[in-house]
Amino acid sequence: MKYYITTPIYYINDVPHIGHAYTTIAADVLARYHRKKGDQVFFLTGTDEHGAKIAEAAQSAGKEPKEFVESLRPIFKDTWKNLNISYDEFFYTTNPEHEKLVQEFIKKVNENGYIEKRKYEGLYCVGCERFLKESELVDGLCPDHKKAPVKQTEENYFLKLTAFSERLLKVIESGELKVEPVFRKNEILGKIRQGLEDVSISRENVRWGIPFPGDESQTIYVWFDALLNYYTATKLYGKEDLWPADLHLMAKDILWFHAIIWPAMLMAADLPLPKEVFAHGFFTINGQKMSKTIGNVINPNEVVEKFGADAVRYALLREFPFGEDGDISIEKIEKHYYSLANNLGNLFQRTISMINRYEVKVQNEKLKADSRNVDAEIENLQFMEALKRIDEIAIEANRYIAEKQPWALAKENKVEELTEVLNRAYSDLALLAELIEPFMPETSAKMKNQLETLKPEPLFPRLDR
């Protein structure tokens, strides 16, 4: 089976934050899970490097846009390396080959009759890089950026989005294009039924972008360019046979682009649609919205340095259900670290130590313990539930040891019963090492190695204060 999964290509106007890490870790868990199943996996991530917001950020930093994006791109790569992200390709939209393919795509859509040039007047938010409707504003401000949009009149090229209303309704309602979670699907269907409007796919006064084919006075709208990465990447990396994508993963604020504009673009070019788009919720940090101004942005690299990649990966996915909004903090990550140490870490250390102390011969047999449908939860993107079930196996294994008291059996010289108890505990550990692998690959590798060598080392050492 093939499995093509994407994160958004992250807008590179600043360094990565914990929200970027959340999406990317979730995608990595799925990629690792499917590789483990033997699927042919293509896991794509990267950076979105065009548009007015990039040009503004570059100017503020005293750099040219190209120099600016090239200085930030390695920071994203290093962050993903620190989090043990196993992407197959790292994509960026300033790749000249991507730029050519975007222009070819536009020509195809134009030939199919779905592009039209017209004058447009609207309220433009530079932060969102899009025109907003009056109904979207809160007290006259963009709800996300808390700034008044600027009234702009431009002559732009438009994608005839309205031509695809009925077809979009049909593919989403039927599940041909799966939009998850279901409450997000219902939001999207509601917006389509309210009526779509044609969307601008070019800008007149934005120089940092791909020139519009046949009209050098316009550049291709940053969103149109960015969404196309999922398709152009398959051509750039020789993965055409993997199209369409199996899963586009993203935060809820960009679901509209992925569930409406992106499939319409593909319909306009006669290309197959992705199978699923899934939008997860937003983080608050200590109950407040992430904000650099109030200083509550969590740098993923700093928490990895303190707790290790695996504990951070675990904490982010264990804290609240994937798909919903939730709160995270350094304190919550630390709480999960100690929970891992006291549950899984303690089980591992005491079991291996007793196997050595009592010179028990372990049978490295096929896993016979109950895996609690962890696979089914991962398949359904229910990461918190999958981790809860893994935790339950460790808790019950600890309870089993406490009840059977191997130390008492050894004292009473009940060798057969002692061997049975510690072999079962060993089997539980072997199962846990397999189950945690997509979530905590380093810990899984350490467990497998120690199960072979029977030389115990702490999986989650005491933290330096």
N, C-alpha and C positions, 0 to 999 in steps of 0.2 A: 504494500500500500504506500502511496505517496502522501506526504503531509507538509503543506506549505503554510507557514505561520509568519505573521508580521507584527511588529510594534509599529506605532506611527514613526515617521522620521521626525525627530525632535527638533523644534525650532531653536536655532543656535544663537539666539540673541543674548544668552547668558549660560552660566555653568549648569550642569545637571543637578536636580534636587530629588528629594525622596519620592515625589510623585512619578518622575521619570523612572526611578529605580523600581517602583511597584509594578508598573506595566511590564517592564523588561524582565523582572524576576518571574512573574507569572508566565510570560511567554517562554522563558527558559525552562521552567518546570515542565511545560507541555512538550517542548522540543526534546528534552531529555527522556521524558516518559515514552514518546513515540519512537525515539531511537532504540530504546530498551526493548520495545515490542518488535523491533526489526523493520520499522517503516523507513522509507526513503524520505528523510526530513530536509527541508530547506527553511532555515530560520533567518529572517531578514530584519535588520534594524538599520539605523543611520541618522543622518541629520539633514534638515531642511534649511537651505542656505541662501535663498533669494528673498526679495521683498523689501518694502519700505521700512519695516521695523528693524530689519538687519542693517540697512543703510544708516538709519538713525543711531542705532547702538554703536556702529563702527565709527561714526562721526564723533559721538560722545567720547569714545575711547581714543580718538585722534589717529584712527587707522583707516586705510582703504577697505572697502567691504571684503575683497578677496583675502587680504592679509588678516582681517578680523576673524573671518570664519575659519581660516586655516590655523589660527592660534587656539581656537576653542575646540575644534574637532578632536584633537588628541586627548583632551580632558574627558570627553564622552567615552572614548575608547578605553582610557585608563580606568575610568569608573566601572565600566562593564567588566574589565579584567579583574578588578578588585572584588567584584561581586560574583566572580566565576560564571559569567554569562557566556554560553557556548554558541553564540551566533555563527552562522555560516558565511554571511557577507555583511559588511558595513557599507551602506549606500550613502552617497551625498549628491545633492541635486546640481552642484556646480560641475559635475562630471560632463565633459563636452559630448560624450556619446549619449548620455541621457538627454541633453539639450536637443540634439538632432532628432532623437526618437520622439520627444514631445512635439516638436514642430511637424514631424510626419503624421503624428496622431491627429493634430489640429487640421492638417490638410485633408485627412480622411473624413473627419467629422464634417468639415466644410463641404466636401464633395457629396456627402450624404444629405446635405441640405439642412443641417441643424445649427448653423452659425449665421448670425445676422448682425450687421453693424448698425448701431442706433445711438441717439443721444440719451443720456441718463442723468437724472438729478436725484441725489440721495444723501443720506447721513452716513458718513464713512468713519469707522473707528480704526485708527492706525494700530491699536493694540490687538484687535481681532483680525486685522487685515481684511475687513469685509464691510459691506454696506448693511446697516441695521434698519429695521422697520420701526416706525414710531411706537408700535405696540410692544416692542422688545425693550424699550427704554424704561428706566425706573427714575422718576423725578428728572427726566430729561438727560439722564446719564446712562452710559453703557453699564449694565449690571455687573460685568466682570472687572472692568478697568476703572469704574467710578469717574469717568471723564466724559464730558459732552462730546459727541461725535461732531465732525466737521461737515458742513454742507458742501457738497462737491457736485459740479456739473461737468460731465465728460462725455466724449463720444467713444464708445467702447464696442467691442465685439461681445455678443451674447450667445450663450448656449440656450437653445429652445427647450428648457426644462419642462415647460408645460406640455410638450408633445408626449412626455413619458408618464404623465400622471396615472393613467389607467393601468399601464403595464407595471409601474412601480407598486401600485396597490395590490395587483394580482400576485406578483412574485413574493411580496412580503407576507401577505395574508396566507398564501398557500405554504409558505416555508421553503419555497425554492431558494429564496435568499432569507436565511435565518437571521433575525435580529433579536439579540438577547441582552439582558434579561427580558422576560415577557412584558414587564411594565414599560420598558423602554420601547419595545415593539409597538405597544399601544399608543405611546406618545407620538411616535413617527407616523403611524397610520392616521392619527387624529390631525396632524399637521398637513398631510397630503390631502385629506378630505376637506380641510379648510380652504385649500386652493394653493397651488404652487405659482411662483413667478419665475420668468426666465432670469438666468444669472449671468452677470458680467464675467467674462473669462480673460479680459485684458485690462491693462491700465495705461493711461495716456502719459502721466508724468512721473512714472517710476522707472528709473534707469537701471536699477540693480535687479535684473531679471532676464529671461530668455526673450529675444526679439520675436514678435508675432510674425509668422511666415507671410510674406507678401505685403507687410506694412511695418516698416522699421520705426514708425512713430509710436508704436505700441509695444508694451512688453506683456508676456503671458502672465496672467494673474497667478500669484504665488500658490494658491490652493490647487488650482488646476495642474500646475507643474508638480507640486508635492504629491498629490494623490496618484499621479501616474507612475511614481517610483515603483509601486507594487508590480506593475506590468512591465515597465522598461527593464527592471532588474532581471527578470527572467530571460530577457534577450541579451543583456550585457554579460550575464554569468552562465550562459548556455543552459538555462533551465526552462526553456519554452514548454517542454513536455509536462511541467508541474503546474502550469496555469490551467484553471483558475485557482486562486488562493483558497485554502481550506478555512482559514480563520484570520480575520483582521481584529487585533486587540487594541483597545484605546480607552481613554477617559471619556466620561459622558459629554464633556463640552464640545467634542468634535464628532459626535455620533451623526449629526445632521449631514455633515460632509460625506461621511462614509456610508450612510444608509440611504441617502437621497441623491446627492450630486455625483458621487463616484459611480454607482450603478447606472445612472442616466448617461454619464460619459461613455461607459462601456457599451450600453445599448446603442448610443449614437455612432459608435465605431464598429458595430456588429461583432462584439467580443463577448465571450462567456462571462457570467457574473460570478463573484466570489460565493462561497457556500455559506459563510457565516460572518457577521460582525458582532462583537461583544463589547459593550461599554461598561467599564467599572466605575465606581463612585469616586468621590473626592476625599482627600485627607483634611482633617483639621489637626493642628498641633496643639496639644494641651487645651483642646476645646475652642481654639481660635483659628480662623482662616490663615493659611500660610502667607506670610508677608515679610519681606526683607526690612521694611520700615520698622516693624516692632521686633524684628530679630528672632522670629520663631521658625525659620527655615532650617530643616535638618539636612546637613551635607552627608550624602551616603558614604563618602570616603572616610569621614570622621567616625561614624558609628561602626563601620567595618574594622577600622583600626582598633577600636575599643573592644568590640564583642566578637569579631571574626565574621566572615561572609555568611557562613551557614546559619548562625544565630539570628542575623539580621533578616536573611531570607525567610527563616521560620517565623520570626516575630511579625513581619509585615503581613504574611498570609494567614497567620493563626489568630490575629487579633479580632478581626470582624469578617463577615461574609463577603466574598468577592462579588462585586456588582453593586453593593450598597455603599453609602457614605460611612466613614468611620474616623475615629480619632487615634492618633499615634503620638508617642513621646519617647524621649530617651529613657525615662523611668519604666515605660511599658516594655521597651526592648530589653532592658536589664531584668525585669521580672520574668520574661520568657527565657532569658539566658539561664537564670537560676532554676527555673522549672525544668529545663532540659537537663541541667546538671544533676538535679535531685532525682529525676525520674529515669531517663535513658542512661545518663552518665553513671549514676549509682548502680543501676541494674547491671550494666556492662562490667564495671570495675569489680563488683563483688562476685559476679558469676565466674569470670575468668580467674580471679584470685582463688576461689574455692576449688575450681577444677585443678589448679596447680597444687594447692595445699594438700588436697586429699588424693592427689595422683589418680584422678578419674580419667578413664579412657573415653573420649567423646567420639560419637559416631557422626561423621559429616554426611548425613543422609539428606534426601530430598526434603524440602520444607513441608512439614505436615501441619503447622499451626494455622489457625483461622486468620485470613488476611482482611476480614471485615469489609469486603467490597471497596477497599481503598481505590482500586482502579476505576470503578464506576464513578466515584466522586471526582476523581481527576478528569475523567472524560467529560463530566458535566460542569467542569470549572468550579467545583465546590471545594476549593482548596482548604478552607477552614475545617470543613467536615472531614476531609481526608486526613488532615493532621490530627484532629480530635481522635479519630479511630486508631491512628498509629499510637497516639499517647495512651489510649485505653489498653492496647496490647502490652505496652511497657508497664503500665500500672498493675495490670493483672499478673504479669510475670513477676513483678516485685512482690505482690501479695502471695503468689504461689510459693515463692521461696520462704517468705515469712511464716506461712502455714506449715510447710514441710520441714523447716528447720534442718538443713543439711548438716550444720555443725553438731546437732544432737545425734543425727543418724551416724555421723562419723565416730562420735564418742562411743556410741552403742555398737559400733562395728557392723552396722547394717549395710554392707557394701553394695548389694544388689539394688536396694531401694535408693541409696545415695547416688549410685550411677544413673538410675532412671530419672531422678529429680534433676540432677545437673545436666543430663543430656537434653531433657525437655527445655531447661532454661537456655542451653546453648542453641537449641533449635529456634527458640523465640528470638534470640539475638540475631541469628542468621537471617530470619524473616525480616526483622526490623531493619537490618542493614540493607536489604533489598528494597523495602518499602520507602525508606527515607531518601533513596538515591536521587530521584529527580529534585527533591526539595533541598537536601543537604549533601551534595556530592562529596565534599571533603570528609565529612564525618562518616559517611557510608564507606568510603575507601579506607579510612583508619580502622573502622570496625571490622571490615573484611580481612584486612591485614592482621589485626590482632587475634581474630578468630583462628587464623591459620598458624600464627607463631605462638599463641597463648602467652604473649608478653603484654600485660595490661599497662596502658598509659591513660591518664585522664582525657576524656573527650572534650570536656568543658572546664578547663583549669580555673582556679580561683582568680577573680579579676583584681588587677592592681587598682587601688583607689587613688 
